Amino acid sequence: MDDANTAAVRHYTIACSCCGREYYDDGLILDCTAGHGPALLRTRYADSGFHPLTDRPGIFRYQRWLPVTGTQPDCGRTVVYRSSGLARLLRLPNLWIAFNGFWPERGATLQTATFKELEACTVLGRTPGSGVILTVASSGNTGAAFAWACSQRQLSCLIIIPENGLRRFKFRDSLHPCVNLVVVEDGDYPDAMQIASAVCRLPAFLPEGGVKNVGRRDGLATVLLSAFDEMRRLPDYYFQAVGSGTGAIAVLEAAKRVRDSTGEPAGSRPELPKLMLCQNLPFTPIFDAWRLGEREPTGSAEGFRHAVRQVYADELTNWLPPYATRGGVYDSLQESRGDVLVASSAAARQAAGTFLEVEGIDIEPAAGVAVACLQDAVARRRLNREATILLNITGGGRGRLAKDYCLVQAEPKLRLSRRLCEEDAVHQVAALCGAS
Ligand SMILES: [Zn+2]
């Protein structure tokens, strides 16, 4: 075992999903060092049983299966309930909702109104100490979750987003100056990723790591853990709108962990939920690759940029998803015998309106895409109506939050153009963060 941190006795180790090499976690490791192709690392917990800690707040209820030390008092978690309104409308008696957002009557308290807050709390709980600038590229929601969490804890961070993600940066309070928010004014999510990647070559900046960060995935995995806690079984189908697909990969990893915790012999263990991943037409790289049986999404950056302008759910517009990576989207779809579905912007917008009407809370565009795809799957008789279905409402209650509180729009400290040369962009960002 590679000895990154023998001093700290942890409740988990980290193992490579390709070669099985095992590591102690130094809180930073993102890749296997064995020199094979891209492969996700996974946590391996000492406690293989599902044992929620009922006295812990938020996601720390599942701390035995989180790569963190200590708890953080302001973390919420997913609220899971059996649907009545949407279930009646779609005639799905076993429809469950995993609600991530702000909905006080149901106990949902996520301050940035999406499930990205689950990953931000976990990543910050894994990252060791201070002295580095945690760097996150985002289409908007992940950046907002990290900005808020870092602001609350006064941890230095650099958040890079495209201009159209800025509208998601409304908070109950002003952000602490430790949050360095940078906007790519004429760019898209992958442009933000590119600048973040270049900046992270400087030692002061610590890349958050995206899908490769086990903290991020195990934080998102708590959606499934909350569901199992409430439902006492695994769902037959799991519906979620995807951009990178990180949340869906994480849910499948959690489902396997839960399945293996039952102690049943291989033949009688519960089946894994089928991942039903949902994308917003015309921005559908995962749908296209899956339908064509390709191992990599194809398409030109300019084609994707054009499609980005036409979608309702721009938080799903990642054209570099971890599709072919070992343990990534393709492998997860194969292993779960899942599928990829699509919805038009009009259908997603209408579905969000329907959800508000029958369930009683506003939802994010991405969640509208998932609801629209579920409706369509039912209409096309692609599901057994008696099946147990878990619908991930990945974000909701933003409207409700704005009604309850006077929200403050965060302003970027720096605006960049994607046409700026990389060296100049890095120089400006480093100067902003006092790291040049
Ligand atoms: Zn390996």
Boltz pocket constraint, residues with backbone or C-beta under 6 A from the ligand:
constraints:
  - pocket:
      binder: B
      contacts: [[A, 16], [A, 17], [A, 18], [A, 19], [A, 20], [A, 21], [A, 32], [A, 33], [A, 34], [A, 36], [A, 39]]
      max_distance: 6.0
